[in-house]
Amino acid sequence: MTNANDKYAEVTLETEKIFDGKVISLQVDRVRLPNGETATREIVRHPGAVCVLALVDDKMLVVEQYRKPLGRSQVEIPAGKLDPGEEPSEAAKRELEEETGYRCGSMRPISSFYTSPGFADELLHLFFAEQLTPGQANLDEDEFLDCTALTFEQAKQYIAEGRISDAKTIAAVYAWQIYRLTGDFL
Amino acid sequence: MTNANDKYAEVTLETEKIFDGKVISLQVDRVRLPNGETATREIVRHPGAVCVLALVDDKMLVVEQYRKPLGRSQVEIPAGKLDPGEEPSEAAKRELEEETGYRCGSMRPISSFYTSPGFADELLHLFFAEQLTPGQANLDEDEFLDCTALTFEQAKQYIAEGRISDAKTIAAVYAWQIYRLTGDFL
């Protein structure tokens, strides 16, 4: 395994645009595989997003909101899409304040990850919020959610019960546990 | 916050099917919001997938493969889509053996998470492989990848360098660190 190993790169032969929406777009690429055969790849484009581990009195700020793709509500850390050209750390401050009211002095990057690299290019940036001060939430027009805060044991329980069940929030709880045990995020 | 709080449930008024592919499908739902307004929701349907934290001599098995949505290769833990009707633990055993050659006596669930609940219903099951025995990999026809194994320090380094940058592998490394520190996965 060498660095930047693209010996298995797939060459795009054709791109068919399927859909261009408010949040995502979809294309189907016909590609040439390393063995010379062709295949199709279904690719969702997404602007990227941010999410925030914010601890207040040793509790994690979470929001409960309805997730239409799942047909139910979920408890998640504050998160949102990047606006065009927006710095991830600024987006994280904006989303935290909009959804929870808390203002944040600085955002420390924990990690950035592609949520579903098999079919989507969504890159999610996870931050740790420092220097928090309370304030007034200010939700988007079509955003409905409740903010609360969970102890570590509650967060663990919520994961066990399936009330927390999304990648970013579970990654944040894992990062929090590592932070509790080591004082660092990995 | 009450359990199964769906007071913000969105009622589906109309569903438009946009695309039905090999891996994903796409629909746009028009919904009624809690305030009576309407909005659209872009929803990707996915069959679900599995991924495996497998430790051999205290090293994590990983595969490097080209990811067309990202336009580059990535190092990830073994993973793959669920076949219709397949048990996640069976799929995890199958994918581990196909991609790495290792057979696994039992698959212990670590966690299951929705990768992108804002726009997709993909549910990913993360397992810990126990009782591993080496064997011969057996890749799908259109699958090209290299298998290797990383120490914890190497995995950490790969994350810092961006060679590991997907949610499932970062979650697996976090889980591994918690396991190293506590003997359990959370």
Interface residues (C-beta under 8 A of the other chain):
Chain A: M1 N3 A4 N5 D6 Y8 A9 E10 I18 F19 G21 K22 V23 I24 L26 V28 D29 V31 L33 P34 N35 E37 A39 T40 R41 E42 I43 V44 H46 A49 E64 Q65 Y66 R67 K68 P69 L70 R72 S73 Q74 V75 E76 K81 S111 S112 F113 Y114 T115 S116 P117 G118 F119 A120 D121 E122 L124 E141 D142 F144 L145 D146 T148 K156 I159 R163 S165 D166 A167 K168 I170 A171 V173 Y174 A175 Q177 I178 L181 T182 L186
Chain B: M1 N3 A4 N5 D6 Y8 A9 E10 I18 F19 G21 K22 V23 I24 L26 V28 D29 V31 L33 P34 N35 E37 A39 T40 R41 E42 I43 V44 H46 A49 E64 Q65 Y66 R67 K68 P69 L70 R72 S73 Q74 V75 E76 K81 S111 S112 F113 Y114 T115 S116 P117 G118 F119 A120 D121 E122 L124 E141 D142 F144 L145 D146 T148 K156 I159 R163 S165 D166 A167 K168 I170 A171 V173 Y174 A175 Q177 I178 L181 T182 L186
